[in-house]
Amino acid sequence: MSAAEAARDIAAGRVAAEDYVRALLARIDEREPEVQAWAWLDAAHALREARQSDAWREDGLRVGPLAGVPVGVKDIIDVQGMPTEDGTVLHAGRIAQADAALVARLRAAGGWPIGKTVTTELATYAPGKTRNPHDARHTPGGSSSGSAAAVAAGMVPLAIGTQTNGSVIRPASFCGVVGYKPSFGAIGRSGVLSQSPPLDQVGVFARTVEDAALLAEALWGHDPRDAATRPLPAPPLSRVAASDPARPPCFGWARMPWWDRVAPDAQAAFGALLDRLGDLQGAVELPPAAADAIAWHRTVMEADIAGSFEAEYERGRAQLSDSLVGQIERGRCISAVDYRKARAQAAPLAAAFAPLFERFDAILAPATLGTAPLAADGTGDPIACTLWTFCGMPAISLPLLAGANGLPLGVQLVAARGDDARLLRTARWLMRHFG
């Protein structure tokens, strides 16, 4: 059952939300010992929430587009009454006193948070306990590791994550699910751990493009406490995503600056997809400044990490991972001039892609450098996502390919900033015709 199907059946009374949640809890009992996707989950509380959804429907109250559907929420996002521990012992025992703005929107749409999914340490690189559902020896990716793994393992139909570099697209690729990161500023971030305000973006995980559109549309909108959002109408993501394009879409692809680092089997799989697309794809030249985006992104992110986690560094440095300490210490050495110069490059670089999107519906690129590495080797390199995150452009990973070891490989589609609805429609078309 997709999330959209479940919501329709629950709203119509064909399926009780309580029965649906009991089935999901049974799946969690089966897979959680191996996958370890959850930082906090209370089965009794989940059943109470489900019964409340059923009671509202039986009383004739409006149930919303996500009627009764439970959603996994990354453990850097506040849910009232639930722990928000951010993947660090320094925040252990913290209980959120209010819902994050996006959680309030989730509830207004009829959905609800079933529990908190595992994040890496402060949503950076040091891994949590979660393992890849396809092979527990491998990482699920980070930092939204639990969210991607929970959807991939069938524990929940939907989950919410965040991305400051590659933390939605990468785990979606490694776990073989749909991961969608909307345009910067689409979803409010108040009540979400702040790592780098110019780069932090909320994203979603699902098993279908339609489900990703459904959840993102419910979360979309102005957050008065987040200056990155604007009081504009939400785009009709679900309606456009479900529609057929007037003509087959055309895909541009480029030999990215990091292409030589892509694993040979991933290069072969991606090349085979291009061959199958035939006349529907064409090579493009990236703007010259694209090669510099990796360094600009690192400057902005590490300077912001140093500021965001200054208190943790000063009071609990010994409890932080070496990788995070390194990021903070490098960030503390970045000058204000270099930070402002790097940050100022994002908007003009995003605008430089405009001519490409006059010719192509989306840019096609690998979502990762290869399949999920072994868990002992970390959460994987996010470089395949860095350019698009820096520019705030919408991106989606589709589970279309596999590596030589049989593990999933995502295909990433990217669109112009603000062109999210067409990106989702193009992604659905590609899944239907080449999935």
DRENLO-338795 format. One record per residue (C-alpha): residue in three letters; x negated, y, z negated. Coordinates in steps of 0.02 Angstrom, whole numbers, padded with zeros to 5 digits, always signed. Layout:
AlaXYZ...
This chain:
Met+00000+00000+00000Ser-00067+00171+00045Ala-00040+00316-00075Ala+00086+00392+00045Glu+00183+00228+00052Ala+00179+00209-00136Ala+00241+00387-00162Arg+00385+00361-00039Asp+00437+00197-00118Ile+00428+00267-00295Ala+00526+00423-00246Ala+00660+00315-00164Gly+00671+00197-00313Arg+00613+00047-00212Val+00462+00028-00326Ala+00449+00077-00509Ala+00296+00181-00550Glu+00272+00071-00703Asp+00263-00088-00597Tyr+00143-00004-00477Val+00029+00049-00620Arg+00035-00123-00699Ala-00028-00195-00534Leu-00169-00067-00528Leu-00217-00103-00709Ala-00226-00288-00668Arg-00344-00246-00525Ile-00448-00139-00642Asp-00459-00282-00767Glu-00520-00394-00627Arg-00652-00280-00550Glu-00708-00161-00688Pro-00829-00280-00776Glu-00934-00285-00618Val-00902-00113-00542Gln-00894-00006-00701Ala-00808+00141-00618Trp-00723+00214-00772Ala-00792+00330-00904Trp-00623+00333-00995Leu-00461+00240-00964Asp-00319+00201-01085Ala-00198+00072-01014Ala-00062+00112-01140His-00070+00296-01097Ala-00066+00257-00911Leu+00093+00155-00934Arg+00174+00297-01033Glu+00135+00417-00891Ala+00210+00295-00766Arg+00369+00275-00870Gln+00384+00465-00878Ser+00374+00473-00688Asp+00513+00344-00675Ala+00619+00440-00802Trp+00602+00602-00705Arg+00656+00517-00545Glu+00803+00432-00630Asp+00857+00601-00700Gly+00862+00672-00524Leu+00715+00790-00548Arg+00606+00836-00400Val+00463+00711-00397Gly+00345+00790-00269Pro+00242+00719-00125Leu+00133+00615-00242Ala+00279+00546-00341Gly+00215+00432-00478Val+00046+00401-00396Pro-00102+00388-00517Val-00266+00469-00470Gly-00443+00443-00535Val-00526+00605-00592Lys-00715+00632-00597Asp-00779+00655-00773Ile-00833+00835-00747Ile-00652+00891-00724Asp-00547+00935-00876Val-00389+00836-00911Gln-00300+00891-01070Gly-00325+00764-01209Met-00452+00660-01114Pro-00640+00662-01141Thr-00746+00765-01020Glu-00923+00708-01056Asp-01007+00754-00890Gly-01115+00599-00885Thr-01230+00659-01026Val-01248+00613-01209Leu-01264+00799-01244His-01077+00819-01208Ala-01020+00657-01289Gly-00857+00669-01384Arg-00796+00828-01299Ile-00606+00825-01275Ala-00529+00943-01147Gln-00404+01064-01223Ala-00319+01108-01058Asp-00300+01042-00881Ala-00415+01107-00745Ala-00320+01209-00616Leu-00329+01067-00489Val-00258+00943-00617Ala-00112+01059-00647Arg-00081+01059-00459Leu-00094+00869-00456Arg+00042+00856-00589Ala+00152+00983-00499Ala+00145+00870-00345Gly+00205+00720-00447Gly+00036+00636-00463Trp-00058+00615-00626Pro-00233+00573-00689Ile-00245+00391-00739Gly-00420+00411-00814Lys-00594+00482-00794Thr-00715+00408-00669Val-00902+00396-00696Thr-01014+00538-00640Thr-01203+00547-00634Glu-01291+00653-00766Leu-01215+00828-00757Ala-01166+00784-00577Thr-01348+00781-00521Tyr-01458+00632-00474Ala-01485+00521-00627Pro-01362+00376-00602Gly-01223+00317-00715Lys-01168+00138-00745Thr-01062+00115-00587Arg-01111-00014-00456Asn-01063-00032-00273Pro-00903-00136-00257His-00971-00222-00101Asp-01132-00279-00185Ala-01168-00241-00367Arg-01355-00238-00335His-01331-00076-00238Thr-01287+00102-00287Pro-01114+00174-00252Gly-01198+00342-00221Gly-01182+00498-00326Ser-01129+00603-00406Ser-00946+00554-00381Ser-00994+00372-00401Gly-00847+00311-00504Ser-00717+00396-00395Ala-00780+00318-00234Ala-00804+00147-00312Ala-00632+00145-00395Val-00546+00178-00228Ala-00657+00053-00136Ala-00619-00082-00265Gly-00431-00055-00252Met-00417+00009-00431Val-00329+00170-00378Pro-00267+00232-00211Leu-00340+00406-00233Ala-00479+00492-00330Ile-00553+00665-00348Gly-00737+00709-00342Thr-00850+00858-00314Gln-00994+00898-00196Thr-01137+01021-00220Asn-01250+00932-00097Gly-01184+00762-00039Ser-01082+00698-00186Val-00920+00659-00092Ile-00979+00610+00082Arg-01125+00501+00023Pro-01031+00388-00100Ala-00886+00376+00023Ser-01008+00312+00155Phe-01094+00190+00036Cys-00928+00122-00032Gly-00835+00113+00134Val-00692+00233+00099Val-00631+00398+00169Gly-00714+00546+00083Tyr-00654+00721+00126Lys-00737+00884+00071Pro-00630+01033+00121Ser-00695+01205+00168Phe-00778+01303+00029Gly-00650+01392-00078Ala-00504+01279-00031Ile-00477+01201-00204Gly-00496+01296-00367Arg-00637+01250-00485Ser-00586+01323-00653Gly-00597+01184-00782Val-00732+01096-00679Leu-00915+01086-00732Ser-01008+01227-00644Gln-01173+01178-00567Ser-01196+01302-00423Pro-01048+01420-00391Pro-01096+01458-00209Leu-01108+01271-00171Asp-00988+01176-00287Gln-00841+01106-00189Val-00700+00987-00237Gly-00665+00836-00127Val-00556+00681-00121Phe-00570+00493-00091Ala-00440+00382-00010Arg-00424+00228+00098Thr-00342+00321+00243Val-00359+00493+00320Glu-00174+00523+00291Asp-00194+00490+00105Ala-00344+00606+00094Ala-00242+00743+00177Leu-00096+00712+00058Leu-00203+00732-00098Ala-00305+00879-00033Glu-00147+00973+00016Ala-00077+00949-00159Leu-00237+01019-00238Trp-00262+01161-00114Gly-00233+01343-00160His-00280+01500-00252Asp-00351+01486-00427Pro-00349+01656-00515Arg-00500+01603-00618Asp-00603+01554-00465Ala-00659+01701-00359Ala-00704+01585-00215Thr-00520+01549-00182Arg-00399+01669-00099Pro-00209+01690-00113Leu-00172+01622+00061Pro-00043+01494+00120Ala-00104+01315+00113Pro-00129+01238+00285Pro-00010+01096+00332Leu-00142+00963+00315Ser-00027+00812+00304Arg+00085+00863+00449Val-00059+00904+00566Ala-00162+00752+00513Ala-00015+00638+00554Ser+00010+00715+00727Asp-00070+00661+00890Pro-00184+00784+00980Ala-00125+00847+01149Arg-00279+00767+01227Pro-00414+00650+01164Pro-00534+00750+01057Cys-00711+00784+01111Phe-00858+00759+00994Gly-01024+00849+00992Trp-01176+00766+00919Ala-01351+00829+00888Arg-01516+00750+00847Met-01522+00818+00670Pro-01687+00882+00598Trp-01689+00729+00485Trp-01644+00601+00619Asp-01813+00513+00612Arg-01775+00468+00430Val-01615+00374+00477Ala-01637+00185+00458Pro-01655+00090+00623Asp-01494-00010+00598Ala-01398+00150+00560Gln-01470+00233+00715Ala-01417+00082+00818Ala-01241+00079+00745Phe-01218+00265+00773Gly-01286+00251+00950Ala-01164+00110+00988Leu-01020+00221+00932Leu-01079+00359+01048Asp-01084+00233+01191Arg-00906+00180+01153Leu-00848+00361+01153Gly-00918+00384+01328Asp-00859+00546+01407Leu-00779+00601+01243Gln-00948+00649+01171Gly-01090+00762+01220Ala-01256+00820+01153Val-01267+00992+01073Glu-01406+01107+01017Leu-01396+01159+00835Pro-01424+01342+00792Pro-01612+01368+00767Ala-01588+01415+00584Ala-01508+01246+00545Ala-01679+01171+00512Asp-01706+01296+00371Ala-01543+01256+00282Ile-01620+01116+00179Ala-01744+01235+00097Trp-01614+01373+00074His-01493+01251-00006Arg-01625+01187-00126Thr-01672+01365-00178Val-01492+01410-00217Met-01447+01246-00301Glu-01599+01231-00413Ala-01595+01413-00467Asp-01412+01393-00513Ile-01442+01227-00602Ala-01575+01312-00708Gly-01447+01443-00760Ser-01297+01328-00779Phe-01388+01202-00887Glu-01501+01320-00983Ala-01417+01278-01149Glu-01437+01090-01121Tyr-01621+01116-01075Glu-01658+01226-01225Arg-01568+01118-01354Gly-01582+00943-01285Arg-01721+00932-01158Ala-01777+00763-01226Gln-01603+00693-01186Leu-01610+00745-01003Ser-01678+00640-00861Asp-01846+00681-00785Ser-01762+00722-00620Leu-01646+00850-00699Val-01786+00927-00803Gly-01886+00945-00642Gln-01743+01033-00554Ile-01717+01152-00700Glu-01902+01194-00715Arg-01919+01225-00528Gly-01762+01330-00533Arg-01830+01437-00673Cys-01976+01486-00561Ile-01868+01549-00416Ser-01866+01738-00400Ala-01706+01839-00385Val-01764+01900-00215Asp-01789+01725-00146Tyr-01622+01669-00218Arg-01526+01813-00139Lys-01614+01790+00028Ala-01572+01605+00032Arg-01392+01631-00021Ala-01366+01765+00111Gln-01405+01642+00252Ala-01250+01533+00228Ala-01118+01643+00311Pro-01217+01689+00468Leu-01273+01509+00491Ala-01093+01447+00480Ala-01041+01581+00605Ala-01179+01525+00725Phe-01087+01359+00750Ala-00934+01448+00825Pro-00986+01422+01008Leu-01002+01235+00979Phe-00823+01223+00917Glu-00760+01310+01073Arg-00819+01155+01168Phe-00796+01016+01039Asp-00662+00970+00914Ala-00790+00910+00787Ile-00974+00877+00764Leu-01015+00693+00743Ala-01160+00643+00631Pro-01215+00501+00515Ala-01148+00523+00340Thr-01304+00451+00260Leu-01478+00393+00308Gly-01423+00212+00298Thr-01326+00091+00190Ala-01327+00103+00000Pro-01500+00076-00073Leu-01530-00038-00220Ala-01468+00035-00383Ala-01645+00035-00452Asp-01696+00155-00312Gly-01571+00292-00359Thr-01411+00359-00285Gly-01476+00391-00109Asp-01535+00544-00014Pro-01398+00675+00019Ile-01491+00763+00161Ala-01362+00711+00292Cys-01236+00822+00201Thr-01344+00970+00148Leu-01323+01081+00302Trp-01134+01069+00301Thr-01119+01095+00114Phe-01232+01248+00123Cys-01121+01322+00259Gly-00959+01278+00168Met-00895+01185+00321Pro-00765+01046+00302Ala-00831+00869+00321Ile-00758+00694+00313Ser-00840+00523+00305Leu-00750+00381+00394Pro-00786+00196+00360Leu-00817+00150+00541Leu-00986+00063+00543Ala-01090-00066+00450Gly-01275-00092+00428Ala-01375-00247+00467Asn-01347-00306+00287Gly-01158-00293+00308Leu-01138-00144+00191Pro-01033+00004+00247Leu-01098+00152+00347Gly-00995+00310+00359Val-00975+00420+00511Gln-00968+00604+00467Leu-00859+00730+00560Val-00883+00916+00532Ala-00777+01063+00588Ala-00782+01251+00582Arg-00753+01328+00412Gly-00564+01343+00387Asp-00520+01219+00526Asp-00477+01079+00404Ala-00311+01025+00476Arg-00382+00995+00650Leu-00531+00903+00573Leu-00412+00783+00485Arg-00310+00756+00644Thr-00471+00719+00741Ala-00530+00601+00604Arg-00366+00505+00606Trp-00376+00490+00796Leu-00553+00421+00784Met-00502+00295+00651Arg-00352+00235+00752His-00448+00215+00915Phe-00621+00161+00856Gly-00593+00092+00680
